[in-house]
Amino acid sequence: MAIKSVSIRIEEEMLDKLGFVADYEGRSVNSHILVLVRESIAAFEKEHGEIEGKVKPDENVKPTRKG
């Protein structure tokens, strides 16, 4: 599976808050964004049916480090 990079524009305050949440969950900002994307895909597929593709949104999700 190929890994692709995506660049986004985000307000500094929003990035700071996202970093706070990611740190609380024991993740990097990048890993936290991937979790949010997977959750979004899973919610869409639950409502509209599975999107064709090899990768399932519940696979390869890093667990949180918090107790």
N, CA, C and O atoms as CSV, one atom per row, in Angstrom:
chain,resi,resn,atom,element,x,y,z
A,1,MET,N,N,0.854,-1.180,0.000
A,1,MET,CA,C,0.000,0.000,0.000
A,1,MET,C,C,0.895,1.236,0.000
A,1,MET,O,O,1.793,1.359,0.832
A,2,ALA,N,N,0.652,2.130,-0.914
A,2,ALA,CA,C,1.420,3.373,-1.009
A,2,ALA,C,C,0.934,4.374,0.030
A,2,ALA,O,O,-0.264,4.495,0.283
A,3,ILE,N,N,1.858,5.071,0.613
A,3,ILE,CA,C,1.537,6.139,1.560
A,3,ILE,C,C,1.720,7.454,0.831
A,3,ILE,O,O,2.771,7.692,0.235
A,4,LYS,N,N,0.713,8.311,0.869
A,4,LYS,CA,C,0.751,9.610,0.209
A,4,LYS,C,C,0.780,10.723,1.250
A,4,LYS,O,O,0.274,10.557,2.360
A,5,SER,N,N,1.364,11.837,0.891
A,5,SER,CA,C,1.372,13.019,1.756
A,5,SER,C,C,0.309,13.995,1.287
A,5,SER,O,O,0.040,14.120,0.092
A,6,VAL,N,N,-0.294,14.688,2.252
A,6,VAL,CA,C,-1.289,15.722,1.969
A,6,VAL,C,C,-0.912,16.942,2.792
A,6,VAL,O,O,-0.612,16.835,3.981
A,7,SER,N,N,-0.931,18.081,2.162
A,7,SER,CA,C,-0.654,19.327,2.859
A,7,SER,C,C,-1.977,20.063,3.052
A,7,SER,O,O,-2.782,20.147,2.124
A,8,ILE,N,N,-2.205,20.594,4.248
A,8,ILE,CA,C,-3.430,21.359,4.496
A,8,ILE,C,C,-3.073,22.731,5.052
A,8,ILE,O,O,-2.017,22.925,5.652
A,9,ARG,N,N,-3.968,23.661,4.838
A,9,ARG,CA,C,-3.834,24.983,5.450
A,9,ARG,C,C,-4.754,24.990,6.668
A,9,ARG,O,O,-5.920,24.605,6.585
A,10,ILE,N,N,-4.211,25.433,7.792
A,10,ILE,CA,C,-4.990,25.413,9.031
A,10,ILE,C,C,-4.580,26.618,9.873
A,10,ILE,O,O,-3.402,26.967,9.946
A,11,GLU,N,N,-5.549,27.234,10.494
A,11,GLU,CA,C,-5.259,28.370,11.365
A,11,GLU,C,C,-4.388,27.915,12.532
A,11,GLU,O,O,-4.544,26.805,13.040
A,12,GLU,N,N,-3.469,28.787,12.949
A,12,GLU,CA,C,-2.524,28.435,14.002
A,12,GLU,C,C,-3.235,28.025,15.292
A,12,GLU,O,O,-2.835,27.054,15.935
A,13,GLU,N,N,-4.287,28.755,15.675
A,13,GLU,CA,C,-5.006,28.426,16.912
A,13,GLU,C,C,-5.649,27.038,16.816
A,13,GLU,O,O,-5.633,26.267,17.776
A,14,MET,N,N,-6.215,26.734,15.643
A,14,MET,CA,C,-6.838,25.426,15.467
A,14,MET,C,C,-5.778,24.316,15.539
A,14,MET,O,O,-6.021,23.266,16.132
A,15,LEU,N,N,-4.612,24.548,14.937
A,15,LEU,CA,C,-3.532,23.565,14.990
A,15,LEU,C,C,-3.049,23.371,16.424
A,15,LEU,O,O,-2.772,22.247,16.844
A,16,ASP,N,N,-2.947,24.467,17.175
A,16,ASP,CA,C,-2.552,24.364,18.583
A,16,ASP,C,C,-3.554,23.525,19.372
A,16,ASP,O,O,-3.164,22.686,20.184
A,17,LYS,N,N,-4.839,23.751,19.132
A,17,LYS,CA,C,-5.878,22.992,19.843
A,17,LYS,C,C,-5.863,21.528,19.413
A,17,LYS,O,O,-6.032,20.632,20.239
A,18,LEU,N,N,-5.661,21.291,18.122
A,18,LEU,CA,C,-5.573,19.920,17.636
A,18,LEU,C,C,-4.378,19.216,18.272
A,18,LEU,O,O,-4.467,18.047,18.648
A,19,GLY,N,N,-3.267,19.929,18.392
A,19,GLY,CA,C,-2.090,19.372,19.053
A,19,GLY,C,C,-2.364,19.036,20.502
A,19,GLY,O,O,-1.881,18.023,21.008
A,20,PHE,N,N,-3.138,19.878,21.178
A,20,PHE,CA,C,-3.501,19.619,22.574
A,20,PHE,C,C,-4.312,18.335,22.694
A,20,PHE,O,O,-4.031,17.492,23.546
A,21,VAL,N,N,-5.321,18.191,21.835
A,21,VAL,CA,C,-6.175,16.992,21.852
A,21,VAL,C,C,-5.351,15.755,21.507
A,21,VAL,O,O,-5.474,14.721,22.162
A,22,ALA,N,N,-4.512,15.862,20.477
A,22,ALA,CA,C,-3.682,14.729,20.074
A,22,ALA,C,C,-2.776,14.299,21.218
A,22,ALA,O,O,-2.648,13.106,21.496
A,23,ASP,N,N,-2.151,15.257,21.877
A,23,ASP,CA,C,-1.275,14.945,23.005
A,23,ASP,C,C,-2.056,14.280,24.135
A,23,ASP,O,O,-1.572,13.322,24.737
A,24,TYR,N,N,-3.237,14.769,24.424
A,24,TYR,CA,C,-4.085,14.180,25.455
A,24,TYR,C,C,-4.399,12.722,25.131
A,24,TYR,O,O,-4.448,11.877,26.025
A,25,GLU,N,N,-4.612,12.433,23.847
A,25,GLU,CA,C,-4.931,11.074,23.408
A,25,GLU,C,C,-3.674,10.218,23.228
A,25,GLU,O,O,-3.767,9.036,22.897
A,26,GLY,N,N,-2.496,10.820,23.447
A,26,GLY,CA,C,-1.253,10.077,23.330
A,26,GLY,C,C,-0.817,9.847,21.894
A,26,GLY,O,O,-0.169,8.846,21.587
A,27,ARG,N,N,-1.175,10.776,21.011
A,27,ARG,CA,C,-0.853,10.638,19.598
A,27,ARG,C,C,-0.114,11.874,19.111
A,27,ARG,O,O,-0.141,12.932,19.739
A,28,SER,N,N,0.550,11.704,17.965
A,28,SER,CA,C,1.070,12.863,17.248
A,28,SER,C,C,-0.114,13.516,16.534
A,28,SER,O,O,-1.179,12.912,16.406
A,29,VAL,N,N,0.078,14.741,16.074
A,29,VAL,CA,C,-0.982,15.413,15.316
A,29,VAL,C,C,-1.300,14.590,14.066
A,29,VAL,O,O,-2.470,14.399,13.737
A,30,ASN,N,N,-0.279,14.105,13.373
A,30,ASN,CA,C,-0.491,13.309,12.168
A,30,ASN,C,C,-1.330,12.068,12.466
A,30,ASN,O,O,-2.304,11.792,11.766
A,31,SER,N,N,-0.953,11.322,13.502
A,31,SER,CA,C,-1.710,10.109,13.857
A,31,SER,C,C,-3.138,10.448,14.254
A,31,SER,O,O,-4.065,9.707,13.927
A,32,HIS,N,N,-3.324,11.556,14.952
A,32,HIS,CA,C,-4.666,11.944,15.372
A,32,HIS,C,C,-5.528,12.308,14.157
A,32,HIS,O,O,-6.708,11.960,14.106
A,33,ILE,N,N,-4.946,13.000,13.194
A,33,ILE,CA,C,-5.686,13.332,11.974
A,33,ILE,C,C,-6.098,12.056,11.255
A,33,ILE,O,O,-7.219,11.968,10.753
A,34,LEU,N,N,-5.206,11.056,11.197
A,34,LEU,CA,C,-5.563,9.781,10.557
A,34,LEU,C,C,-6.719,9.095,11.275
A,34,LEU,O,O,-7.594,8.517,10.630
A,35,VAL,N,N,-6.731,9.155,12.601
A,35,VAL,CA,C,-7.846,8.581,13.364
A,35,VAL,C,C,-9.143,9.303,13.011
A,35,VAL,O,O,-10.172,8.660,12.804
A,36,LEU,N,N,-9.104,10.634,12.941
A,36,LEU,CA,C,-10.301,11.409,12.608
A,36,LEU,C,C,-10.793,11.089,11.201
A,36,LEU,O,O,-11.998,10.989,10.970
A,37,VAL,N,N,-9.862,10.927,10.258
A,37,VAL,CA,C,-10.239,10.578,8.885
A,37,VAL,C,C,-10.887,9.199,8.857
A,37,VAL,O,O,-11.918,9.011,8.211
A,38,ARG,N,N,-10.292,8.242,9.549
A,38,ARG,CA,C,-10.868,6.888,9.589
A,38,ARG,C,C,-12.261,6.892,10.210
A,38,ARG,O,O,-13.164,6.213,9.722
A,39,GLU,N,N,-12.434,7.654,11.283
A,39,GLU,CA,C,-13.758,7.745,11.908
A,39,GLU,C,C,-14.776,8.361,10.953
A,39,GLU,O,O,-15.929,7.932,10.910
A,40,SER,N,N,-14.354,9.357,10.196
A,40,SER,CA,C,-15.246,9.992,9.226
A,40,SER,C,C,-15.653,9.014,8.129
A,40,SER,O,O,-16.823,8.956,7.751
A,41,ILE,N,N,-14.693,8.248,7.616
A,41,ILE,CA,C,-14.987,7.259,6.582
A,41,ILE,C,C,-15.922,6.184,7.128
A,41,ILE,O,O,-16.882,5.798,6.461
A,42,ALA,N,N,-15.647,5.701,8.337
A,42,ALA,CA,C,-16.491,4.668,8.938
A,42,ALA,C,C,-17.919,5.168,9.119
A,42,ALA,O,O,-18.869,4.431,8.852
A,43,ALA,N,N,-18.082,6.405,9.568
A,43,ALA,CA,C,-19.424,6.974,9.755
A,43,ALA,C,C,-20.140,7.099,8.411
A,43,ALA,O,O,-21.329,6.796,8.312
A,44,PHE,N,N,-19.432,7.537,7.390
A,44,PHE,CA,C,-20.034,7.658,6.056
A,44,PHE,C,C,-20.479,6.292,5.553
A,44,PHE,O,O,-21.595,6.139,5.057
A,45,GLU,N,N,-19.602,5.300,5.683
A,45,GLU,CA,C,-19.935,3.958,5.202
A,45,GLU,C,C,-21.078,3.332,5.991
A,45,GLU,O,O,-21.874,2.575,5.436
A,46,LYS,N,N,-21.163,3.636,7.262
A,46,LYS,CA,C,-22.267,3.118,8.073
A,46,LYS,C,C,-23.597,3.643,7.544
A,46,LYS,O,O,-24.588,2.914,7.514
A,47,GLU,N,N,-23.617,4.900,7.128
A,47,GLU,CA,C,-24.853,5.511,6.650
A,47,GLU,C,C,-25.140,5.208,5.178
A,47,GLU,O,O,-26.295,5.035,4.789
A,48,HIS,N,N,-24.090,5.145,4.370
A,48,HIS,CA,C,-24.281,5.074,2.918
A,48,HIS,C,C,-23.817,3.775,2.273
A,48,HIS,O,O,-24.014,3.582,1.074
A,49,GLY,N,N,-23.207,2.886,3.040
A,49,GLY,CA,C,-22.680,1.652,2.474
A,49,GLY,C,C,-21.185,1.755,2.227
A,49,GLY,O,O,-20.612,2.842,2.144
A,50,GLU,N,N,-20.584,0.593,2.115
A,50,GLU,CA,C,-19.133,0.521,1.999
A,50,GLU,C,C,-18.637,1.134,0.694
A,50,GLU,O,O,-19.221,0.939,-0.372
A,51,ILE,N,N,-17.558,1.871,0.811
A,51,ILE,CA,C,-16.866,2.433,-0.340
A,51,ILE,C,C,-15.875,1.362,-0.809
A,51,ILE,O,O,-15.172,0.768,0.008
A,52,GLU,N,N,-15.820,1.118,-2.108
A,52,GLU,CA,C,-14.906,0.106,-2.621
A,52,GLU,C,C,-13.465,0.490,-2.317
A,52,GLU,O,O,-13.081,1.651,-2.460
A,53,GLY,N,N,-12.680,-0.478,-1.902
A,53,GLY,CA,C,-11.267,-0.250,-1.612
A,53,GLY,C,C,-10.731,-1.340,-0.720
A,53,GLY,O,O,-11.492,-2.054,-0.066
A,54,LYS,N,N,-9.423,-1.466,-0.695
A,54,LYS,CA,C,-8.778,-2.531,0.069
A,54,LYS,C,C,-8.654,-2.203,1.557
A,54,LYS,O,O,-8.738,-3.098,2.398
A,55,VAL,N,N,-8.457,-0.935,1.884
A,55,VAL,CA,C,-8.205,-0.544,3.272
A,55,VAL,C,C,-9.519,-0.256,3.971
A,55,VAL,O,O,-10.323,0.540,3.487
A,56,LYS,N,N,-9.739,-0.889,5.089
A,56,LYS,CA,C,-10.937,-0.665,5.894
A,56,LYS,C,C,-10.631,0.417,6.925
A,56,LYS,O,O,-9.519,0.461,7.450
A,57,PRO,N,N,-11.583,1.283,7.223
A,57,PRO,CA,C,-11.293,2.395,8.140
A,57,PRO,C,C,-10.965,1.970,9.567
A,57,PRO,O,O,-10.379,2.751,10.316
A,58,ASP,N,N,-11.332,0.744,9.961
A,58,ASP,CA,C,-11.036,0.316,11.326
A,58,ASP,C,C,-9.693,-0.411,11.423
A,58,ASP,O,O,-9.316,-0.855,12.508
A,59,GLU,N,N,-8.977,-0.536,10.326
A,59,GLU,CA,C,-7.679,-1.203,10.340
A,59,GLU,C,C,-6.561,-0.195,10.506
A,59,GLU,O,O,-6.685,0.964,10.109
A,60,ASN,N,N,-5.455,-0.654,11.104
A,60,ASN,CA,C,-4.237,0.141,11.211
A,60,ASN,C,C,-4.438,1.441,11.982
A,60,ASN,O,O,-3.878,2.473,11.610
A,61,VAL,N,N,-5.222,1.404,13.036
A,61,VAL,CA,C,-5.422,2.585,13.877
A,61,VAL,C,C,-4.563,2.420,15.129
A,61,VAL,O,O,-4.687,1.439,15.862
A,62,LYS,N,N,-3.700,3.389,15.352
A,62,LYS,CA,C,-2.866,3.334,16.534
A,62,LYS,C,C,-3.726,3.482,17.787
A,62,LYS,O,O,-4.561,4.385,17.852
A,63,PRO,N,N,-3.542,2.618,18.780
A,63,PRO,CA,C,-4.290,2.792,20.030
A,63,PRO,C,C,-3.786,4.009,20.808
A,63,PRO,O,O,-2.657,4.459,20.614
A,64,THR,N,N,-4.614,4.516,21.662
A,64,THR,CA,C,-4.197,5.640,22.499
A,64,THR,C,C,-3.212,5.150,23.556
A,64,THR,O,O,-3.201,3.970,23.907
A,65,ARG,N,N,-2.397,6.056,24.052
A,65,ARG,CA,C,-1.450,5.711,25.109
A,65,ARG,C,C,-1.992,6.042,26.493
A,65,ARG,O,O,-1.389,5.674,27.501
A,66,LYS,N,N,-3.124,6.734,26.547
A,66,LYS,CA,C,-3.650,7.096,27.864
A,66,LYS,C,C,-4.292,5.874,28.520
A,66,LYS,O,O,-4.778,4.968,27.844
A,67,GLY,N,N,-4.280,5.873,29.861
A,67,GLY,CA,C,-4.717,4.724,30.637
A,67,GLY,C,C,-6.150,4.465,30.593
A,67,GLY,O,O,-6.624,3.515,31.216
